Amino acid sequence: MVTSANTANTAVKDPVSVLLGCDPQVSVTLTETPSGTIFVVVAPADPAVPVGDIDGIFFNLANDSTLDDLIFFPDANDGSIFSPVTGIQANANSVNTLANGAQVADSFDVGIQFGLVDDSTAGNVPQANFTLSSANGPLTLDQLDLGSLTTVVQSDGGNGQVLTAGDDGGSDPVLVDSVALFESFNNVHTPQQSDAVESNEGWVVSNGQLGTNRCYEGELRLAEVATDGPASFSMDVRTCGIQNFENSGSMADSLRLEVQIDGGEWVLLDEFMVNDHGTQMVGSETGNTFGEHGATLNYEGGVLDTAEESVQFRLISDLTATDEIIFVDNVEVTASELTEDCAPETILSEDFTGIHTAEDSDAIASADNWGVDTYYGDLNTDGDSDGTLQLETVQSDGPTTITFDAAAGCIGNFENSGAMADSLRLEVQLSDDEWVLLDEFRVNDHGTEMVGSETGQSFDSHYTTLSYAGGVLDEADGDVTFRFVSDISANNEDIYIDNIEVGACPPSGDDCGQYDVQYIAGIPVLPPPDAEEEEKVAEDLMDDVDA
């Protein structure tokens, strides 16, 4: 990890410190001096936590051609107790070993050895310094590869450690999926009132759904969505009067789904026509089907993976009778964003299969009165079993997501206001902060859907998958806890939850690197001196300093 306090418009840069290793940890501080040299100090990162014996340091230059101009001070064996340099190696991409046989995994341009005995690493060196300069003008920090700095510690006994800068904290950009467009059509009276709709030729909104028949048909074009990569599309769709549809001749009925990638030509994803039995609408490209009972259709992969800038979807209905009706709801477009944040990985999930009580699940921290329907394998809350259900806390160092399936039983019994109002809240807590509302679901005025206050997502008597990402969930840095809070007034008003998944960016841990020293022939070449010899060498060096 490199830290600095550089000041703009100054000739000499502020000191830079590079942390090496995990445990122990060394700090290498490099200072540009006004004379054009670099003063290097190798010392414990925490003065109160010594690292033991520092035996050497290796590094590369930014440009190997400057290696011949490099000047070291002091020369080998000419230093003091503060600069106990006992060896200097300079050879492009060829330096990897100390005098005691300690060998690092990579080959470097420069190696500086420390010790209390000439030409060896013998003796205990708790910290050291030296100076670098150039015969070809001032030497600057830009001419060193600071990310390559590597130290060797405690290597005289055969169990040394190599301390490196590890990961530099950066990461390759990744594509992260997020919901870029969603519309449930609950709070609009016409399609054009929705921000998700760019244009409409004839479709209408009926009972919180898009509707089309012979009188209300044509192209409905959704808003264009920006994306840096693959996109996906989903919608809930059903028919009314499917037995009246025709699949051939002048009275043939169809629904087309098309996509435009990066502003190009429109591409067919599916054309739905009724089967010969008059029971299902069947997609020409995927075989997807829907009928009177409805279905959720998903589109991903193929041409949708080729997107690099934008995607736009449209539905084109061509129907020949008023009693041939198609309803579309919960339209969702997922786009990719190029980011250096991680792509959340699923680290908590539960489908409640084989679970008898909510707290039997490893994913549930507490459940108040919530129950588990052991026959269907899902969570249940109603007027007799409501309260707070809290998931186990997870760790995340970046974008976090939660998805779950939700359905309501006897939805016509729910109330959305007054003393008997019923609700389901989804909340999140980051670290020890306040609980933040992600959605509060209440029944709509028609008594047909539970609608989220913050996102507009909805569910009814059939399971719907609800997804949450972005916003406050991108700010996670440590503990993340989700909870459901149900407040239901009667035991014939039921909400069911299933297939909970939490995605998180695992903590990156300390930004450090470390591994065991390797030795030539498996053992140190030079044994460490005995205690008396080491003490005498240290006294001699101190006498030199005092003189």
C-alpha positions as CSV (number, residue, x, y, z in Angstrom):
1,M,0.0,0.0,0.0
2,V,1.5,3.3,-1.1
3,T,0.6,6.5,0.8
4,S,1.8,10.0,0.1
5,A,1.0,13.7,0.7
6,N,2.1,15.1,-2.6
7,T,1.8,18.9,-3.0
8,A,1.2,20.3,-6.5
9,N,3.7,22.7,-8.1
10,T,6.6,21.7,-5.9
11,A,10.0,20.7,-7.2
12,V,10.5,18.0,-4.6
13,K,7.8,15.5,-3.8
14,D,6.6,14.8,-0.3
15,P,7.9,11.5,1.3
16,V,6.2,8.3,0.1
17,S,5.6,5.4,2.4
18,V,5.1,1.8,1.1
19,L,3.7,-0.8,3.5
20,L,5.1,-4.3,3.0
21,G,3.8,-7.6,4.4
22,C,0.9,-8.5,6.7
23,D,2.4,-9.8,9.9
24,P,5.1,-8.6,10.4
25,Q,4.7,-5.4,8.5
26,V,7.5,-3.1,7.3
27,S,7.3,0.5,6.1
28,V,9.7,1.7,3.4
29,T,9.8,5.5,3.4
30,L,11.4,7.2,0.4
31,T,12.2,11.0,0.4
32,E,13.4,13.1,-2.5
33,T,16.1,15.5,-1.2
34,P,16.8,18.9,-2.7
35,S,20.2,17.6,-3.9
36,G,18.5,15.1,-6.2
37,T,19.0,12.0,-4.1
38,I,16.5,9.6,-2.5
39,F,16.8,8.8,1.2
40,V,15.3,5.3,2.0
41,V,14.3,4.2,5.5
42,V,13.3,0.6,6.1
43,A,11.6,0.3,9.5
44,P,8.7,-1.4,11.4
45,A,5.3,0.0,10.3
46,D,4.4,0.4,13.9
47,P,7.4,1.3,16.1
48,A,5.8,-0.5,19.0
49,V,5.7,-3.7,17.0
50,P,9.3,-4.7,16.0
51,V,9.7,-7.0,12.9
52,G,12.9,-8.6,14.2
53,D,15.8,-8.8,11.8
54,I,15.6,-7.0,8.4
55,D,18.0,-8.8,6.1
56,G,17.5,-7.1,2.7
57,I,15.4,-5.1,0.3
58,F,14.8,-5.7,-3.4
59,F,13.2,-3.4,-6.0
60,N,13.0,-2.6,-9.7
61,L,13.6,0.6,-11.7
62,A,10.9,2.1,-13.9
63,N,13.5,2.0,-16.7
64,D,16.3,-0.6,-16.7
65,S,18.5,1.8,-18.8
66,T,19.0,4.0,-15.8
67,L,20.5,1.1,-13.8
68,D,24.2,1.8,-14.8
69,D,23.9,5.4,-13.5
70,L,22.7,4.5,-10.0
71,I,24.9,5.4,-7.1
72,F,24.5,3.7,-3.7
73,F,25.5,5.2,-0.3
74,P,27.0,3.8,1.8
75,D,29.1,1.3,-0.1
76,A,28.9,-2.3,1.1
77,N,30.6,-2.8,4.5
78,D,31.3,0.9,4.9
79,G,28.1,1.9,6.7
80,S,27.1,2.4,10.3
81,I,24.7,0.8,12.7
82,F,22.1,3.0,11.1
83,S,23.1,2.1,7.6
84,P,24.4,-1.5,8.0
85,V,24.7,-2.2,4.2
86,T,26.7,-5.4,3.7
87,G,25.9,-6.1,0.0
88,I,24.7,-4.3,-3.1
89,Q,23.6,-6.1,-6.3
90,A,22.5,-4.3,-9.4
91,N,21.7,-6.3,-12.5
92,A,18.5,-5.9,-14.5
93,N,15.9,-8.6,-13.7
94,S,18.6,-10.9,-12.2
95,V,18.8,-10.2,-8.4
96,N,16.9,-12.5,-6.1
97,T,19.3,-14.0,-3.4
98,L,21.0,-12.8,-0.2
99,A,24.3,-14.0,1.1
100,N,22.7,-16.5,3.5
101,G,20.9,-18.3,0.6
102,A,17.5,-16.6,1.2
103,Q,15.8,-16.4,-2.2
104,V,12.7,-14.4,-3.2
105,A,10.3,-15.6,-5.9
106,D,10.9,-12.8,-8.4
107,S,14.0,-11.4,-9.9
108,F,14.7,-7.7,-9.4
109,D,17.0,-5.0,-10.7
110,V,18.5,-4.1,-7.3
111,G,19.1,-5.8,-4.0
112,I,20.5,-4.2,-0.8
113,Q,21.6,-6.5,2.0
114,F,21.8,-5.6,5.7
115,G,23.8,-7.2,8.4
116,L,26.3,-6.6,11.3
117,V,29.0,-8.8,9.8
118,D,30.7,-7.9,6.5
119,D,29.3,-9.5,3.4
120,S,26.6,-11.3,5.3
121,T,23.1,-10.9,6.8
122,A,24.3,-12.0,10.2
123,G,23.2,-9.9,13.2
124,N,19.9,-8.3,14.2
125,V,19.0,-5.3,12.1
126,P,15.7,-3.8,13.5
127,Q,15.8,-1.0,10.9
128,A,18.1,0.5,8.2
129,N,18.6,3.4,5.8
130,F,20.5,4.1,2.7
131,T,20.7,6.7,-0.1
132,L,20.2,6.4,-3.9
133,S,21.4,9.0,-6.4
134,S,22.2,9.1,-10.1
135,A,25.3,10.0,-12.1
136,N,23.0,11.3,-14.8
137,G,21.3,14.2,-12.9
138,P,18.7,14.2,-10.1
139,L,17.1,10.9,-9.2
140,T,13.3,11.1,-8.6
141,L,10.7,8.7,-7.2
142,D,9.2,8.4,-10.7
143,Q,12.4,6.5,-11.7
144,L,11.7,3.7,-9.2
145,D,9.0,1.0,-9.4
146,L,7.6,1.5,-5.9
147,G,5.1,-1.4,-6.4
148,S,8.0,-3.8,-6.6
149,L,9.5,-3.1,-3.2
150,T,10.2,-6.3,-1.3
151,T,11.9,-7.0,2.0
152,V,13.3,-10.2,3.5
153,V,13.1,-10.5,7.3
154,Q,14.3,-13.2,9.9
155,S,15.9,-15.2,7.2
156,D,19.1,-16.3,9.1
157,G,17.4,-19.0,11.0
158,G,15.9,-20.8,8.0
159,N,12.3,-19.6,8.5
160,G,12.4,-16.2,6.9
161,Q,9.5,-14.2,5.4
162,V,9.3,-12.2,2.2
163,L,7.2,-9.1,2.6
164,T,5.7,-7.5,-0.5
165,A,3.3,-4.6,-1.3
166,G,0.7,-7.2,-2.3
167,D,-2.4,-5.9,-4.2
168,D,-2.1,-2.2,-5.0
169,G,-5.7,-1.7,-4.1
170,G,-6.8,-1.3,-7.7
171,S,-9.0,-3.7,-9.6
172,D,-9.8,-4.5,-13.2
173,P,-13.1,-3.0,-14.2
174,V,-16.0,-5.5,-14.1
175,L,-19.5,-5.5,-15.5
176,V,-22.1,-5.2,-12.8
177,D,-25.8,-6.0,-13.7
178,S,-28.4,-3.6,-12.3
179,V,-32.1,-2.9,-13.0
180,A,-32.1,0.1,-15.4
181,L,-35.8,0.2,-16.2
182,F,-38.8,-1.2,-14.3
183,E,-42.5,-0.4,-14.6
184,S,-45.4,-2.0,-12.9
185,F,-48.0,0.4,-14.4
186,N,-49.7,0.8,-11.0
187,N,-49.6,4.5,-10.7
188,V,-50.2,5.6,-14.3
189,H,-53.5,5.9,-16.3
190,T,-51.9,5.8,-19.8
191,P,-48.7,4.2,-21.0
192,Q,-47.3,7.6,-21.9
193,Q,-47.4,8.7,-18.3
194,S,-44.7,6.2,-17.5
195,D,-41.0,7.3,-17.8
196,A,-40.4,3.7,-19.0
197,V,-42.4,4.3,-22.2
198,E,-41.0,6.4,-25.0
199,S,-43.9,6.1,-27.4
200,N,-47.2,4.3,-27.8
201,E,-49.5,3.8,-30.8
202,G,-52.6,2.3,-29.1
203,W,-51.9,0.3,-25.9
204,V,-53.8,1.2,-22.8
205,V,-53.4,0.7,-19.0
206,S,-56.1,-1.4,-17.3
207,N,-56.0,-2.4,-13.6
208,G,-52.3,-1.7,-13.3
209,Q,-51.3,-3.6,-16.5
210,L,-50.7,-2.8,-20.1
211,G,-53.5,-4.0,-22.3
212,T,-53.8,-4.5,-26.0
213,N,-56.6,-5.9,-28.4
214,R,-57.9,-5.0,-31.8
215,C,-59.0,-1.5,-30.7
216,Y,-55.8,-0.8,-28.8
217,E,-52.9,-2.2,-30.7
218,G,-49.7,-1.3,-32.4
219,E,-46.2,-0.5,-31.3
220,L,-45.3,0.3,-27.7
221,R,-41.7,1.4,-27.5
222,L,-39.8,1.4,-24.2
223,A,-37.3,4.1,-23.2
224,E,-33.7,3.5,-24.4
225,V,-31.3,2.2,-21.7
226,A,-27.6,2.8,-21.6
227,T,-25.4,-0.2,-21.0
228,D,-21.7,-1.0,-21.1
229,G,-22.3,-4.7,-21.9
230,P,-24.9,-7.5,-21.9
231,A,-28.5,-6.6,-21.2
232,S,-31.6,-8.6,-20.3
233,F,-35.4,-8.2,-20.5
234,S,-38.3,-9.7,-18.6
235,M,-42.1,-9.2,-18.4
236,D,-45.2,-10.8,-17.0
237,V,-47.7,-11.5,-19.7
238,R,-51.1,-13.3,-20.0
239,T,-54.0,-13.6,-22.3
240,C,-57.8,-13.2,-22.0
241,G,-59.9,-15.1,-24.4
242,I,-57.0,-17.2,-25.8
243,Q,-59.5,-19.6,-27.5
244,N,-60.5,-16.7,-29.8
245,F,-56.9,-16.2,-31.2
246,E,-56.0,-17.3,-34.7
247,N,-52.5,-18.3,-35.9
248,S,-52.9,-18.1,-39.7
249,G,-54.7,-16.4,-42.5
250,S,-55.9,-12.8,-42.7
251,M,-57.2,-13.0,-39.1
252,A,-53.9,-14.2,-37.6
253,D,-53.0,-12.6,-34.2
254,S,-49.5,-12.0,-32.9
255,L,-47.3,-10.2,-30.4
256,R,-43.7,-9.4,-31.3
257,L,-40.9,-8.5,-29.0
258,E,-37.9,-6.7,-30.6
259,V,-34.7,-5.1,-29.5
260,Q,-32.5,-2.4,-31.0
261,I,-28.8,-2.8,-30.0
262,D,-26.5,0.3,-30.0
263,G,-28.9,2.2,-32.2
264,G,-28.8,-0.5,-35.0
265,E,-31.6,-2.4,-36.7
266,W,-34.5,-3.9,-34.8
267,V,-34.0,-7.6,-34.1
268,L,-36.8,-10.1,-33.4
269,L,-36.5,-11.8,-30.0
270,D,-39.9,-13.6,-30.2
271,E,-43.1,-13.6,-32.2
272,F,-46.0,-15.1,-30.2
273,M,-48.9,-16.8,-31.9
274,V,-51.5,-19.2,-30.5
275,N,-50.9,-22.9,-30.8
276,D,-53.2,-25.2,-32.8
277,H,-55.0,-26.2,-29.6
278,G,-55.9,-22.6,-28.7
279,T,-54.3,-23.0,-25.3
280,Q,-51.0,-21.1,-25.3
281,M,-49.1,-18.4,-27.1
282,V,-45.8,-19.8,-28.3
283,G,-42.6,-17.8,-29.1
284,S,-41.1,-18.4,-32.5
285,E,-37.5,-17.9,-31.4
286,T,-37.4,-19.3,-27.9
287,G,-40.4,-21.5,-27.5
288,N,-41.5,-19.4,-24.5
289,T,-45.2,-19.7,-23.8
290,F,-47.9,-17.9,-21.9
291,G,-51.7,-18.3,-21.6
292,E,-54.7,-17.4,-19.4
293,H,-52.7,-18.1,-16.2
294,G,-49.8,-15.9,-17.2
295,A,-46.1,-16.4,-17.1
296,T,-42.9,-14.4,-16.5
297,L,-40.7,-14.4,-19.7
298,N,-37.0,-13.7,-19.5
299,Y,-34.6,-12.9,-22.3
300,E,-30.8,-12.9,-22.0
301,G,-27.8,-14.0,-24.0
302,G,-27.5,-14.1,-27.7
303,V,-27.8,-10.8,-29.4
304,L,-28.4,-9.1,-26.0
305,D,-24.8,-10.0,-25.0
306,T,-23.5,-7.9,-27.9
307,A,-24.7,-4.6,-26.5
308,E,-21.9,-2.0,-25.8
309,E,-23.7,1.3,-25.6
310,S,-27.5,1.0,-25.4
311,V,-30.6,-1.3,-25.8
312,Q,-34.2,-0.4,-26.6
313,F,-37.1,-2.8,-26.6
314,R,-40.5,-2.6,-28.2
315,L,-43.7,-4.7,-28.3
316,I,-45.8,-4.8,-31.4
317,S,-49.3,-6.3,-31.2
318,D,-51.4,-7.2,-34.2
319,L,-54.8,-8.5,-33.0
320,T,-58.0,-8.9,-35.0
321,A,-60.8,-8.9,-32.4
322,T,-61.8,-7.1,-29.2
323,D,-62.2,-10.3,-27.3
324,E,-58.5,-11.3,-28.0
325,I,-56.6,-9.5,-25.2
326,I,-53.0,-9.6,-24.0
327,F,-51.9,-8.0,-20.7
328,V,-48.3,-7.1,-20.0
329,D,-47.0,-6.2,-16.5
330,N,-43.8,-5.7,-14.5
331,V,-41.5,-4.9,-17.4
332,E,-37.9,-4.9,-16.4
333,V,-34.6,-4.2,-18.3
334,T,-31.3,-5.1,-16.8
335,A,-28.2,-3.3,-18.0
336,S,-24.4,-3.7,-17.4
337,E,-22.3,-1.0,-15.9
338,L,-18.5,-1.0,-16.2
339,T,-17.2,-0.4,-12.7
340,E,-14.1,-1.0,-10.5
341,D,-16.5,-2.1,-7.8
342,C,-16.9,-5.9,-7.4
343,A,-19.8,-7.9,-8.8
344,P,-21.8,-9.1,-5.8
345,E,-21.5,-12.8,-5.1
346,T,-24.3,-14.7,-3.4
347,I,-23.2,-15.2,0.2
348,L,-26.5,-15.9,1.9
349,S,-29.4,-17.9,0.5
350,E,-32.4,-19.8,1.8
351,D,-35.2,-21.7,0.1
352,F,-36.8,-22.9,3.4
353,T,-37.0,-26.5,2.2
354,G,-36.7,-28.9,5.1
355,I,-37.0,-26.0,7.6
356,H,-39.6,-26.3,10.4
357,T,-39.3,-22.9,12.0
358,A,-37.8,-19.8,10.6
359,E,-35.0,-19.7,13.1
360,D,-33.9,-23.2,12.1
361,S,-32.4,-21.5,9.1
362,D,-28.8,-20.4,9.2
363,A,-29.8,-17.4,7.2
364,I,-32.3,-16.1,9.9
365,A,-31.0,-14.3,13.0
366,S,-34.4,-13.8,14.6
367,A,-38.0,-14.2,13.5
368,D,-40.5,-12.9,16.1
369,N,-43.7,-14.7,15.2
370,W,-43.1,-15.6,11.5
371,G,-43.8,-19.1,10.6
372,V,-42.7,-21.7,7.9
373,D,-45.2,-23.5,5.7
374,T,-43.5,-26.9,5.7
375,Y,-45.6,-28.2,2.9
376,Y,-44.7,-25.5,0.4
377,G,-41.3,-24.6,2.0
378,D,-41.7,-20.9,2.4
379,L,-42.0,-18.2,5.1
380,N,-45.4,-17.1,6.2
381,T,-46.7,-14.0,8.1
382,D,-50.3,-13.0,8.8
383,G,-52.2,-11.3,11.6
384,D,-51.4,-14.0,14.1
385,S,-47.7,-14.2,13.1
386,D,-46.4,-10.8,12.2
387,G,-43.5,-8.8,13.5
388,T,-39.8,-8.5,12.5
389,L,-37.8,-11.2,10.7
390,Q,-34.1,-10.3,10.6
391,L,-31.5,-12.0,8.4
392,E,-28.0,-12.8,9.6
393,T,-25.6,-10.0,9.2
394,V,-23.2,-10.3,6.2
395,Q,-19.9,-8.5,5.4
396,S,-19.7,-6.4,2.2
397,D,-17.1,-3.9,0.9
398,G,-19.2,-2.6,-1.9
399,P,-22.4,-3.1,-3.8
400,T,-24.8,-5.4,-2.1
401,T,-28.1,-6.9,-3.4
402,I,-31.1,-8.8,-2.1
403,T,-33.7,-10.7,-4.1
404,F,-36.6,-12.8,-2.9
405,D,-39.9,-14.2,-4.1
406,A,-43.1,-12.8,-2.6
407,A,-46.8,-13.6,-2.9
408,A,-50.0,-12.7,-1.0
409,G,-52.8,-15.0,0.0
410,C,-56.4,-13.6,0.1
411,I,-55.1,-10.3,-1.2
412,G,-58.7,-8.9,-1.4
413,N,-58.8,-8.9,2.4
414,F,-55.9,-6.5,2.8
415,E,-56.4,-2.8,3.8
416,N,-54.1,0.0,2.8
417,S,-55.2,2.7,5.3
418,G,-56.8,3.3,8.6
419,A,-56.4,1.4,11.8
420,M,-56.5,-2.0,10.0
421,A,-53.9,-1.1,7.4
422,D,-51.6,-3.9,6.5
423,S,-48.0,-3.6,5.3
424,L,-44.7,-5.4,4.7
425,R,-41.5,-3.4,5.1
426,L,-38.0,-4.3,3.8
427,E,-35.2,-2.4,5.5
428,V,-31.4,-2.5,5.6
429,Q,-28.9,-1.4,8.2
430,L,-25.3,-0.6,7.2
431,S,-22.8,-1.1,10.1
432,D,-24.4,0.5,13.1
433,D,-26.3,3.2,11.2
434,E,-30.1,3.7,11.2
435,W,-32.4,1.3,9.5
436,V,-33.2,2.5,5.9
437,L,-36.4,1.7,4.1
438,L,-36.0,-0.1,0.8
439,D,-39.8,-0.7,0.2
440,E,-43.1,-0.7,2.1
441,F,-45.7,-2.9,0.4
442,R,-49.4,-2.0,0.7
443,V,-52.4,-3.3,-1.3
444,N,-53.5,-1.1,-4.1
445,D,-57.0,0.4,-4.2
446,H,-58.3,-2.4,-6.4
447,G,-57.2,-5.0,-3.9
448,T,-55.2,-6.9,-6.6
449,E,-51.5,-6.2,-5.9
450,M,-49.1,-5.3,-3.1
451,V,-47.2,-2.3,-4.3
452,G,-43.8,-1.1,-3.1
453,S,-43.6,2.6,-1.9
454,E,-40.0,3.2,-3.1
455,T,-39.6,1.1,-6.2
456,G,-43.1,0.4,-7.5
457,Q,-42.3,-3.3,-7.6
458,S,-45.4,-5.4,-6.8
459,F,-46.6,-8.9,-6.1
460,D,-50.0,-10.6,-6.0
461,S,-51.3,-14.1,-5.4
462,H,-48.6,-15.5,-7.7
463,Y,-45.0,-15.5,-6.7
464,T,-43.0,-12.6,-8.1
465,T,-39.2,-12.1,-7.8
466,L,-38.3,-8.8,-6.3
467,S,-34.8,-7.3,-6.6
468,Y,-32.9,-4.5,-4.8
469,A,-29.6,-3.0,-5.8
470,G,-28.0,0.4,-6.1
471,G,-28.6,3.5,-4.0
472,V,-27.7,3.0,-0.3
473,L,-26.8,-0.7,-1.0
474,D,-23.8,0.5,-3.0
475,E,-22.4,2.2,0.1
476,A,-21.8,-0.9,2.1
477,D,-18.5,-1.0,4.0
478,G,-18.7,-3.7,6.6
479,D,-21.8,-5.1,8.3
480,V,-25.0,-5.3,6.2
481,T,-28.3,-6.5,7.8
482,F,-31.7,-6.9,6.1
483,R,-35.0,-7.3,7.9
484,F,-38.7,-7.7,7.0
485,V,-41.2,-6.0,9.2
486,S,-44.8,-7.2,8.8
487,D,-47.8,-5.4,10.3
488,I,-50.9,-7.4,9.4
489,S,-54.4,-7.0,11.0
490,A,-56.1,-10.4,10.3
491,N,-55.2,-14.0,10.1
492,N,-56.8,-14.4,6.7
493,E,-54.3,-11.9,5.2
494,D,-51.2,-13.8,4.4
495,I,-47.8,-12.9,2.9
496,Y,-45.3,-15.6,1.7
497,I,-41.6,-15.1,1.2
498,D,-39.3,-17.6,-0.4
499,N,-35.9,-18.0,-2.1
500,I,-34.0,-15.2,-0.3
501,E,-30.6,-14.4,-1.7
502,V,-28.1,-11.7,-0.5
503,G,-25.2,-10.8,-2.8
504,A,-22.2,-9.0,-1.4
505,C,-18.7,-7.9,-2.2
506,P,-16.5,-10.0,0.2
507,P,-14.2,-7.9,2.4
508,S,-10.8,-7.5,0.7
509,G,-8.9,-7.8,3.9
510,D,-5.5,-6.2,4.5
511,D,-3.9,-4.9,1.4
512,C,-0.6,-6.8,1.9
513,G,1.5,-9.6,0.6
514,Q,3.8,-12.1,2.3
515,Y,5.3,-15.6,1.7
516,D,8.0,-17.9,3.1
517,V,11.6,-17.4,2.0
518,Q,13.1,-20.1,-0.2
519,Y,16.7,-21.1,0.3
520,I,19.4,-22.3,-2.0
521,A,19.7,-26.1,-1.4
522,G,17.0,-25.7,1.2
523,I,19.1,-24.2,4.0
524,P,20.8,-20.9,4.8
525,V,24.3,-20.6,3.4
526,L,25.7,-18.8,6.4
527,P,24.7,-19.6,10.0
528,P,23.9,-16.6,12.2
529,P,26.8,-15.6,14.6
530,D,26.5,-16.5,18.2
531,A,25.3,-14.0,20.7
532,E,28.7,-12.9,21.9
533,E,30.0,-12.2,18.4
534,E,26.9,-10.3,17.4
535,E,27.1,-8.1,20.5
536,K,30.8,-7.4,19.8
537,V,30.0,-6.4,16.2
538,A,27.3,-4.1,17.3
539,E,29.6,-2.4,19.9
540,D,32.3,-1.9,17.2
541,L,29.8,-0.3,14.9
542,M,28.5,2.0,17.6
543,D,32.1,3.0,18.5
544,D,32.6,4.0,14.8
545,V,29.4,6.1,15.0
546,D,30.5,7.8,18.2
547,A,33.9,8.5,16.7
